[in-house]
């Protein structure tokens, strides 16, 4: 049984239909042929995520998401999402906070399915996958 949890140490009530989202994330992993054991999403502030970025990745800059896979045979993931960055990104890209939040949620899941986003070709694939799952989720 897959266990997906959402934690909100920074802001409460930013997800309206958590059960629907959990089911959708489980389907995303099935479609991507990736075994999912457990997954935790932690919604936090810029400063909280910056500390994680410095401590674990040795990067000194803000980011919207950091994803860790702690599993060996299947995904046991932790995904940290900065609500501050999501708000700023939504404004920058002229989209709703809700849509941008879900894009980042799916982005983290896709990282756990071994999609990368460093090279231009990888970014194109990642963006296409994000858009596909956004379209499916919000139809």
CNS distance restraints for C-alpha pairs under 8 A (distance, minus, plus):
assign (resid   1 and name CA) (resid  37 and name CA) 7.30 0.50 0.50
assign (resid   2 and name CA) (resid  26 and name CA) 7.57 0.50 0.50
assign (resid   2 and name CA) (resid  36 and name CA) 6.33 0.50 0.50
assign (resid   2 and name CA) (resid  37 and name CA) 5.16 0.50 0.50
assign (resid   2 and name CA) (resid  38 and name CA) 5.69 0.50 0.50
assign (resid   3 and name CA) (resid  37 and name CA) 6.58 0.50 0.50
assign (resid   3 and name CA) (resid  38 and name CA) 4.64 0.50 0.50
assign (resid   3 and name CA) (resid  39 and name CA) 6.22 0.50 0.50
assign (resid   4 and name CA) (resid  22 and name CA) 6.29 0.50 0.50
assign (resid   4 and name CA) (resid  38 and name CA) 5.80 0.50 0.50
assign (resid   4 and name CA) (resid  39 and name CA) 4.71 0.50 0.50
assign (resid   4 and name CA) (resid  40 and name CA) 5.78 0.50 0.50
assign (resid   4 and name CA) (resid  41 and name CA) 7.84 0.50 0.50
assign (resid   5 and name CA) (resid  39 and name CA) 6.36 0.50 0.50
assign (resid   5 and name CA) (resid  40 and name CA) 4.83 0.50 0.50
assign (resid   5 and name CA) (resid  41 and name CA) 6.22 0.50 0.50
assign (resid   6 and name CA) (resid  40 and name CA) 5.93 0.50 0.50
assign (resid   6 and name CA) (resid  41 and name CA) 4.85 0.50 0.50
assign (resid   6 and name CA) (resid  42 and name CA) 6.09 0.50 0.50
assign (resid   6 and name CA) (resid  43 and name CA) 7.69 0.50 0.50
assign (resid   7 and name CA) (resid  40 and name CA) 7.47 0.50 0.50
assign (resid   7 and name CA) (resid  41 and name CA) 6.13 0.50 0.50
assign (resid   7 and name CA) (resid  42 and name CA) 4.77 0.50 0.50
assign (resid   7 and name CA) (resid  43 and name CA) 6.17 0.50 0.50
assign (resid   8 and name CA) (resid  12 and name CA) 5.60 0.50 0.50
assign (resid   8 and name CA) (resid  42 and name CA) 6.17 0.50 0.50
assign (resid   8 and name CA) (resid  43 and name CA) 5.17 0.50 0.50
assign (resid   8 and name CA) (resid  44 and name CA) 6.80 0.50 0.50
assign (resid   9 and name CA) (resid  42 and name CA) 7.57 0.50 0.50
assign (resid   9 and name CA) (resid  43 and name CA) 6.79 0.50 0.50
assign (resid   9 and name CA) (resid  44 and name CA) 6.26 0.50 0.50
assign (resid  10 and name CA) (resid  43 and name CA) 6.56 0.50 0.50
assign (resid  10 and name CA) (resid  44 and name CA) 4.99 0.50 0.50
assign (resid  10 and name CA) (resid  45 and name CA) 6.16 0.50 0.50
assign (resid  11 and name CA) (resid  43 and name CA) 7.32 0.50 0.50
assign (resid  11 and name CA) (resid  44 and name CA) 7.32 0.50 0.50
assign (resid  11 and name CA) (resid  83 and name CA) 7.89 0.50 0.50
assign (resid  17 and name CA) (resid  21 and name CA) 6.38 0.50 0.50
assign (resid  18 and name CA) (resid  22 and name CA) 6.04 0.50 0.50
assign (resid  19 and name CA) (resid  23 and name CA) 6.27 0.50 0.50
assign (resid  20 and name CA) (resid  24 and name CA) 6.17 0.50 0.50
assign (resid  21 and name CA) (resid  25 and name CA) 6.10 0.50 0.50
assign (resid  22 and name CA) (resid  26 and name CA) 6.25 0.50 0.50
assign (resid  23 and name CA) (resid  27 and name CA) 6.31 0.50 0.50
assign (resid  24 and name CA) (resid  28 and name CA) 6.17 0.50 0.50
assign (resid  24 and name CA) (resid 137 and name CA) 7.21 0.50 0.50
assign (resid  25 and name CA) (resid  29 and name CA) 6.40 0.50 0.50
assign (resid  25 and name CA) (resid 106 and name CA) 7.54 0.50 0.50
assign (resid  25 and name CA) (resid 109 and name CA) 7.46 0.50 0.50
assign (resid  26 and name CA) (resid  30 and name CA) 6.40 0.50 0.50
assign (resid  26 and name CA) (resid  36 and name CA) 7.56 0.50 0.50
assign (resid  27 and name CA) (resid  31 and name CA) 6.07 0.50 0.50
assign (resid  28 and name CA) (resid  32 and name CA) 6.15 0.50 0.50
assign (resid  28 and name CA) (resid 109 and name CA) 7.94 0.50 0.50
assign (resid  28 and name CA) (resid 133 and name CA) 7.77 0.50 0.50
assign (resid  29 and name CA) (resid  33 and name CA) 6.04 0.50 0.50
assign (resid  29 and name CA) (resid  34 and name CA) 5.21 0.50 0.50
assign (resid  29 and name CA) (resid  35 and name CA) 6.78 0.50 0.50
assign (resid  29 and name CA) (resid  36 and name CA) 6.68 0.50 0.50
assign (resid  29 and name CA) (resid 109 and name CA) 7.62 0.50 0.50
assign (resid  29 and name CA) (resid 113 and name CA) 7.09 0.50 0.50
assign (resid  30 and name CA) (resid  34 and name CA) 6.10 0.50 0.50
assign (resid  30 and name CA) (resid  35 and name CA) 7.29 0.50 0.50
assign (resid  32 and name CA) (resid 113 and name CA) 6.61 0.50 0.50
assign (resid  33 and name CA) (resid 113 and name CA) 7.98 0.50 0.50
assign (resid  34 and name CA) (resid  74 and name CA) 7.49 0.50 0.50
assign (resid  34 and name CA) (resid  75 and name CA) 7.58 0.50 0.50
assign (resid  34 and name CA) (resid 113 and name CA) 5.88 0.50 0.50
assign (resid  35 and name CA) (resid  74 and name CA) 5.08 0.50 0.50
assign (resid  35 and name CA) (resid  75 and name CA) 6.11 0.50 0.50
assign (resid  36 and name CA) (resid  74 and name CA) 5.69 0.50 0.50
assign (resid  36 and name CA) (resid  75 and name CA) 4.75 0.50 0.50
assign (resid  36 and name CA) (resid  76 and name CA) 6.78 0.50 0.50
assign (resid  37 and name CA) (resid  74 and name CA) 5.99 0.50 0.50
assign (resid  37 and name CA) (resid  75 and name CA) 5.50 0.50 0.50
assign (resid  37 and name CA) (resid  76 and name CA) 5.45 0.50 0.50
assign (resid  38 and name CA) (resid  75 and name CA) 6.67 0.50 0.50
assign (resid  38 and name CA) (resid  76 and name CA) 4.72 0.50 0.50
assign (resid  38 and name CA) (resid  77 and name CA) 6.28 0.50 0.50
assign (resid  39 and name CA) (resid  75 and name CA) 7.57 0.50 0.50
assign (resid  39 and name CA) (resid  76 and name CA) 5.74 0.50 0.50
assign (resid  39 and name CA) (resid  77 and name CA) 4.66 0.50 0.50
assign (resid  39 and name CA) (resid  78 and name CA) 5.90 0.50 0.50
assign (resid  39 and name CA) (resid  79 and name CA) 7.66 0.50 0.50
assign (resid  40 and name CA) (resid  77 and name CA) 6.20 0.50 0.50
assign (resid  40 and name CA) (resid  78 and name CA) 4.84 0.50 0.50
assign (resid  40 and name CA) (resid  79 and name CA) 6.13 0.50 0.50
assign (resid  41 and name CA) (resid  78 and name CA) 6.03 0.50 0.50
assign (resid  41 and name CA) (resid  79 and name CA) 4.78 0.50 0.50
assign (resid  41 and name CA) (resid  80 and name CA) 5.96 0.50 0.50
assign (resid  41 and name CA) (resid  81 and name CA) 7.34 0.50 0.50
assign (resid  42 and name CA) (resid  78 and name CA) 7.43 0.50 0.50
assign (resid  42 and name CA) (resid  79 and name CA) 6.10 0.50 0.50
assign (resid  42 and name CA) (resid  80 and name CA) 4.78 0.50 0.50
assign (resid  42 and name CA) (resid  81 and name CA) 6.20 0.50 0.50
assign (resid  43 and name CA) (resid  80 and name CA) 5.97 0.50 0.50
assign (resid  43 and name CA) (resid  81 and name CA) 4.88 0.50 0.50
assign (resid  43 and name CA) (resid  82 and name CA) 6.01 0.50 0.50
assign (resid  43 and name CA) (resid  83 and name CA) 6.31 0.50 0.50
assign (resid  44 and name CA) (resid  48 and name CA) 6.26 0.50 0.50
assign (resid  44 and name CA) (resid  49 and name CA) 6.81 0.50 0.50
assign (resid  44 and name CA) (resid  80 and name CA) 6.87 0.50 0.50
assign (resid  44 and name CA) (resid  81 and name CA) 5.93 0.50 0.50
assign (resid  44 and name CA) (resid  82 and name CA) 4.93 0.50 0.50
assign (resid  44 and name CA) (resid  83 and name CA) 5.96 0.50 0.50
assign (resid  45 and name CA) (resid  49 and name CA) 6.34 0.50 0.50
assign (resid  45 and name CA) (resid  81 and name CA) 7.91 0.50 0.50
assign (resid  45 and name CA) (resid  82 and name CA) 4.98 0.50 0.50
assign (resid  45 and name CA) (resid  83 and name CA) 5.84 0.50 0.50
assign (resid  45 and name CA) (resid  84 and name CA) 5.87 0.50 0.50
assign (resid  46 and name CA) (resid  50 and name CA) 5.96 0.50 0.50
assign (resid  46 and name CA) (resid  62 and name CA) 6.41 0.50 0.50
assign (resid  46 and name CA) (resid  63 and name CA) 7.57 0.50 0.50
assign (resid  46 and name CA) (resid  64 and name CA) 7.89 0.50 0.50
assign (resid  46 and name CA) (resid  82 and name CA) 5.34 0.50 0.50
assign (resid  46 and name CA) (resid  83 and name CA) 7.28 0.50 0.50
assign (resid  46 and name CA) (resid  84 and name CA) 5.74 0.50 0.50
assign (resid  46 and name CA) (resid  85 and name CA) 6.77 0.50 0.50
assign (resid  47 and name CA) (resid  51 and name CA) 6.26 0.50 0.50
assign (resid  47 and name CA) (resid  62 and name CA) 7.93 0.50 0.50
assign (resid  48 and name CA) (resid  52 and name CA) 6.64 0.50 0.50
assign (resid  48 and name CA) (resid  82 and name CA) 8.00 0.50 0.50
assign (resid  49 and name CA) (resid  53 and name CA) 6.08 0.50 0.50
assign (resid  49 and name CA) (resid  62 and name CA) 7.24 0.50 0.50
assign (resid  49 and name CA) (resid  63 and name CA) 7.31 0.50 0.50
assign (resid  49 and name CA) (resid  65 and name CA) 7.82 0.50 0.50
assign (resid  49 and name CA) (resid  66 and name CA) 7.71 0.50 0.50
assign (resid  49 and name CA) (resid  80 and name CA) 7.01 0.50 0.50
assign (resid  49 and name CA) (resid  81 and name CA) 7.45 0.50 0.50
assign (resid  49 and name CA) (resid  82 and name CA) 6.36 0.50 0.50
assign (resid  50 and name CA) (resid  54 and name CA) 6.14 0.50 0.50
assign (resid  50 and name CA) (resid  60 and name CA) 6.92 0.50 0.50
assign (resid  50 and name CA) (resid  61 and name CA) 6.36 0.50 0.50
assign (resid  50 and name CA) (resid  62 and name CA) 5.50 0.50 0.50
assign (resid  50 and name CA) (resid  63 and name CA) 7.29 0.50 0.50
assign (resid  51 and name CA) (resid  55 and name CA) 6.01 0.50 0.50
assign (resid  52 and name CA) (resid  56 and name CA) 5.79 0.50 0.50
assign (resid  52 and name CA) (resid  57 and name CA) 7.46 0.50 0.50
assign (resid  53 and name CA) (resid  57 and name CA) 5.13 0.50 0.50
assign (resid  53 and name CA) (resid  58 and name CA) 6.22 0.50 0.50
assign (resid  53 and name CA) (resid  59 and name CA) 5.40 0.50 0.50
assign (resid  53 and name CA) (resid  60 and name CA) 6.73 0.50 0.50
assign (resid  53 and name CA) (resid  61 and name CA) 7.41 0.50 0.50
assign (resid  53 and name CA) (resid  62 and name CA) 7.84 0.50 0.50
assign (resid  53 and name CA) (resid  66 and name CA) 7.55 0.50 0.50
assign (resid  54 and name CA) (resid  58 and name CA) 4.42 0.50 0.50
assign (resid  54 and name CA) (resid  59 and name CA) 4.85 0.50 0.50
assign (resid  54 and name CA) (resid  60 and name CA) 5.43 0.50 0.50
assign (resid  54 and name CA) (resid  61 and name CA) 7.93 0.50 0.50
assign (resid  55 and name CA) (resid  59 and name CA) 8.00 0.50 0.50
assign (resid  62 and name CA) (resid  85 and name CA) 7.90 0.50 0.50
assign (resid  63 and name CA) (resid  82 and name CA) 7.26 0.50 0.50
assign (resid  63 and name CA) (resid  85 and name CA) 6.83 0.50 0.50
assign (resid  64 and name CA) (resid  81 and name CA) 5.65 0.50 0.50
assign (resid  64 and name CA) (resid  82 and name CA) 5.02 0.50 0.50
assign (resid  64 and name CA) (resid  83 and name CA) 7.54 0.50 0.50
assign (resid  64 and name CA) (resid  84 and name CA) 7.91 0.50 0.50
assign (resid  64 and name CA) (resid  85 and name CA) 5.04 0.50 0.50
assign (resid  64 and name CA) (resid  86 and name CA) 6.30 0.50 0.50
assign (resid  64 and name CA) (resid 104 and name CA) 7.64 0.50 0.50
assign (resid  65 and name CA) (resid  79 and name CA) 6.98 0.50 0.50
assign (resid  65 and name CA) (resid  80 and name CA) 5.53 0.50 0.50
assign (resid  65 and name CA) (resid  81 and name CA) 4.55 0.50 0.50
assign (resid  65 and name CA) (resid  82 and name CA) 6.32 0.50 0.50
assign (resid  65 and name CA) (resid 104 and name CA) 7.16 0.50 0.50
assign (resid  65 and name CA) (resid 108 and name CA) 7.12 0.50 0.50
assign (resid  66 and name CA) (resid  79 and name CA) 5.88 0.50 0.50
assign (resid  66 and name CA) (resid  80 and name CA) 5.24 0.50 0.50
assign (resid  66 and name CA) (resid  81 and name CA) 6.77 0.50 0.50
assign (resid  66 and name CA) (resid 108 and name CA) 7.55 0.50 0.50
assign (resid  67 and name CA) (resid  77 and name CA) 7.16 0.50 0.50
assign (resid  67 and name CA) (resid  78 and name CA) 5.90 0.50 0.50
assign (resid  67 and name CA) (resid  79 and name CA) 4.49 0.50 0.50
assign (resid  67 and name CA) (resid  80 and name CA) 6.38 0.50 0.50
assign (resid  67 and name CA) (resid 108 and name CA) 6.01 0.50 0.50
assign (resid  67 and name CA) (resid 111 and name CA) 7.13 0.50 0.50
assign (resid  67 and name CA) (resid 112 and name CA) 7.46 0.50 0.50
assign (resid  68 and name CA) (resid  77 and name CA) 5.53 0.50 0.50
assign (resid  68 and name CA) (resid  78 and name CA) 5.18 0.50 0.50
assign (resid  68 and name CA) (resid  79 and name CA) 6.34 0.50 0.50
assign (resid  68 and name CA) (resid 112 and name CA) 7.82 0.50 0.50
assign (resid  69 and name CA) (resid  75 and name CA) 6.04 0.50 0.50
assign (resid  69 and name CA) (resid  76 and name CA) 5.58 0.50 0.50
assign (resid  69 and name CA) (resid  77 and name CA) 4.38 0.50 0.50
assign (resid  69 and name CA) (resid  78 and name CA) 6.53 0.50 0.50
assign (resid  69 and name CA) (resid 112 and name CA) 6.56 0.50 0.50
assign (resid  70 and name CA) (resid  75 and name CA) 7.11 0.50 0.50
assign (resid  70 and name CA) (resid  76 and name CA) 5.21 0.50 0.50
assign (resid  70 and name CA) (resid  77 and name CA) 5.79 0.50 0.50
assign (resid  70 and name CA) (resid  78 and name CA) 7.66 0.50 0.50
assign (resid  71 and name CA) (resid  75 and name CA) 5.12 0.50 0.50
assign (resid  71 and name CA) (resid  76 and name CA) 4.50 0.50 0.50
assign (resid  71 and name CA) (resid  77 and name CA) 7.08 0.50 0.50
assign (resid  75 and name CA) (resid 112 and name CA) 6.80 0.50 0.50
assign (resid  77 and name CA) (resid 112 and name CA) 7.26 0.50 0.50
assign (resid  79 and name CA) (resid 108 and name CA) 6.31 0.50 0.50
assign (resid  81 and name CA) (resid  86 and name CA) 7.94 0.50 0.50
assign (resid  81 and name CA) (resid 104 and name CA) 7.56 0.50 0.50
assign (resid  81 and name CA) (resid 105 and name CA) 7.85 0.50 0.50
assign (resid  82 and name CA) (resid  86 and name CA) 6.37 0.50 0.50
assign (resid  83 and name CA) (resid  87 and name CA) 6.17 0.50 0.50
assign (resid  83 and name CA) (resid 101 and name CA) 7.96 0.50 0.50
assign (resid  84 and name CA) (resid  88 and name CA) 6.34 0.50 0.50
assign (resid  85 and name CA) (resid  89 and name CA) 5.89 0.50 0.50
assign (resid  86 and name CA) (resid  90 and name CA) 6.02 0.50 0.50
assign (resid  86 and name CA) (resid  97 and name CA) 6.84 0.50 0.50
assign (resid  86 and name CA) (resid 100 and name CA) 6.28 0.50 0.50
assign (resid  86 and name CA) (resid 101 and name CA) 6.04 0.50 0.50
assign (resid  86 and name CA) (resid 104 and name CA) 7.77 0.50 0.50
assign (resid  87 and name CA) (resid  91 and name CA) 6.44 0.50 0.50
assign (resid  87 and name CA) (resid  97 and name CA) 5.91 0.50 0.50
assign (resid  87 and name CA) (resid 100 and name CA) 7.95 0.50 0.50
assign (resid  88 and name CA) (resid  92 and name CA) 6.12 0.50 0.50
assign (resid  89 and name CA) (resid  93 and name CA) 5.91 0.50 0.50
assign (resid  89 and name CA) (resid 100 and name CA) 7.24 0.50 0.50
assign (resid  90 and name CA) (resid  94 and name CA) 5.68 0.50 0.50
assign (resid  90 and name CA) (resid  95 and name CA) 4.96 0.50 0.50
assign (resid  90 and name CA) (resid  96 and name CA) 5.72 0.50 0.50
assign (resid  90 and name CA) (resid  97 and name CA) 5.37 0.50 0.50
assign (resid  90 and name CA) (resid 100 and name CA) 5.67 0.50 0.50
assign (resid  91 and name CA) (resid  95 and name CA) 6.51 0.50 0.50
assign (resid  91 and name CA) (resid  96 and name CA) 7.69 0.50 0.50
assign (resid  91 and name CA) (resid  97 and name CA) 7.99 0.50 0.50
assign (resid  95 and name CA) (resid  99 and name CA) 6.73 0.50 0.50
assign (resid  95 and name CA) (resid 100 and name CA) 6.69 0.50 0.50
assign (resid  96 and name CA) (resid 100 and name CA) 6.24 0.50 0.50
assign (resid  97 and name CA) (resid 101 and name CA) 5.93 0.50 0.50
assign (resid  98 and name CA) (resid 102 and name CA) 6.29 0.50 0.50
assign (resid  99 and name CA) (resid 103 and name CA) 6.16 0.50 0.50
assign (resid  99 and name CA) (resid 134 and name CA) 7.58 0.50 0.50
assign (resid 100 and name CA) (resid 104 and name CA) 6.29 0.50 0.50
assign (resid 101 and name CA) (resid 105 and name CA) 6.21 0.50 0.50
assign (resid 102 and name CA) (resid 106 and name CA) 6.11 0.50 0.50
assign (resid 102 and name CA) (resid 134 and name CA) 7.16 0.50 0.50
assign (resid 103 and name CA) (resid 107 and name CA) 5.97 0.50 0.50
assign (resid 103 and name CA) (resid 130 and name CA) 6.00 0.50 0.50
assign (resid 103 and name CA) (resid 131 and name CA) 7.59 0.50 0.50
assign (resid 103 and name CA) (resid 134 and name CA) 6.54 0.50 0.50
assign (resid 104 and name CA) (resid 108 and name CA) 6.24 0.50 0.50
assign (resid 105 and name CA) (resid 109 and name CA) 6.56 0.50 0.50
assign (resid 106 and name CA) (resid 110 and name CA) 6.09 0.50 0.50
assign (resid 106 and name CA) (resid 130 and name CA) 6.23 0.50 0.50
assign (resid 106 and name CA) (resid 133 and name CA) 7.25 0.50 0.50
assign (resid 106 and name CA) (resid 134 and name CA) 8.00 0.50 0.50
assign (resid 107 and name CA) (resid 111 and name CA) 6.32 0.50 0.50
assign (resid 107 and name CA) (resid 126 and name CA) 7.43 0.50 0.50
assign (resid 107 and name CA) (resid 130 and name CA) 6.21 0.50 0.50
assign (resid 108 and name CA) (resid 112 and name CA) 6.52 0.50 0.50
assign (resid 109 and name CA) (resid 113 and name CA) 6.46 0.50 0.50
assign (resid 110 and name CA) (resid 114 and name CA) 6.58 0.50 0.50
assign (resid 110 and name CA) (resid 115 and name CA) 5.60 0.50 0.50
assign (resid 110 and name CA) (resid 126 and name CA) 7.57 0.50 0.50
assign (resid 110 and name CA) (resid 129 and name CA) 7.99 0.50 0.50
assign (resid 111 and name CA) (resid 115 and name CA) 4.80 0.50 0.50
assign (resid 111 and name CA) (resid 116 and name CA) 6.15 0.50 0.50
assign (resid 115 and name CA) (resid 122 and name CA) 7.35 0.50 0.50
assign (resid 115 and name CA) (resid 126 and name CA) 6.62 0.50 0.50
assign (resid 116 and name CA) (resid 122 and name CA) 5.69 0.50 0.50
assign (resid 116 and name CA) (resid 123 and name CA) 7.21 0.50 0.50
assign (resid 116 and name CA) (resid 126 and name CA) 7.11 0.50 0.50
assign (resid 117 and name CA) (resid 122 and name CA) 4.87 0.50 0.50
assign (resid 117 and name CA) (resid 123 and name CA) 4.52 0.50 0.50
assign (resid 117 and name CA) (resid 126 and name CA) 6.51 0.50 0.50
assign (resid 118 and name CA) (resid 122 and name CA) 6.39 0.50 0.50
assign (resid 118 and name CA) (resid 123 and name CA) 6.60 0.50 0.50
assign (resid 119 and name CA) (resid 123 and name CA) 6.18 0.50 0.50
assign (resid 120 and name CA) (resid 124 and name CA) 6.24 0.50 0.50
assign (resid 121 and name CA) (resid 125 and name CA) 6.43 0.50 0.50
assign (resid 122 and name CA) (resid 126 and name CA) 6.09 0.50 0.50
assign (resid 123 and name CA) (resid 127 and name CA) 6.01 0.50 0.50
assign (resid 124 and name CA) (resid 128 and name CA) 6.16 0.50 0.50
assign (resid 125 and name CA) (resid 129 and name CA) 6.20 0.50 0.50
assign (resid 126 and name CA) (resid 130 and name CA) 6.12 0.50 0.50
assign (resid 127 and name CA) (resid 131 and name CA) 6.11 0.50 0.50
assign (resid 128 and name CA) (resid 132 and name CA) 6.11 0.50 0.50
assign (resid 129 and name CA) (resid 133 and name CA) 6.23 0.50 0.50
assign (resid 130 and name CA) (resid 134 and name CA) 6.08 0.50 0.50
assign (resid 131 and name CA) (resid 135 and name CA) 6.07 0.50 0.50
assign (resid 132 and name CA) (resid 136 and name CA) 6.29 0.50 0.50
assign (resid 133 and name CA) (resid 137 and name CA) 5.97 0.50 0.50
assign (resid 134 and name CA) (resid 138 and name CA) 6.05 0.50 0.50
assign (resid 135 and name CA) (resid 139 and name CA) 5.90 0.50 0.50
